[in-house]
Amino acid sequence: MRDDKIPAFSLTEQVAALRPELEDAWHRVLDSGQYILGPEVEAFEQEVQSLLGVPAVGVPMVRMLCSWPCRPFTSGPATRW
């Protein structure tokens, strides 16, 4: 019997590569005191707009983009948007 194991899903390497950028963003949010719809959210929306080539991105679009990578792991009425 083989004892090959499938490695667990881990973002450790990806997060390590982005750690300085993520920490800078985290500190900007903490320093501004604007945790909801502050300048960081506006900058994120503008970045997504230019990436997708759309005129506007709102909260539903941001929610979809943030949860999209998890969609294969969820199903059923409680997880539908």
RAKA-V742664 format. One record per pair of residues at least 4 apart in sequence whose C-alpha atoms are under 6 Angstrom apart, sorted by the first residue. I is the first residue (numbers start at 1). J is the second residue. Records with the same first field share a line. If there is no record, write none. Layout:
I->J / J
This chain:
11->15
15->19
19->23
27->31
34->38
37->41
45->57
48->52
49->53 / 54
57->61
64->68
75->79
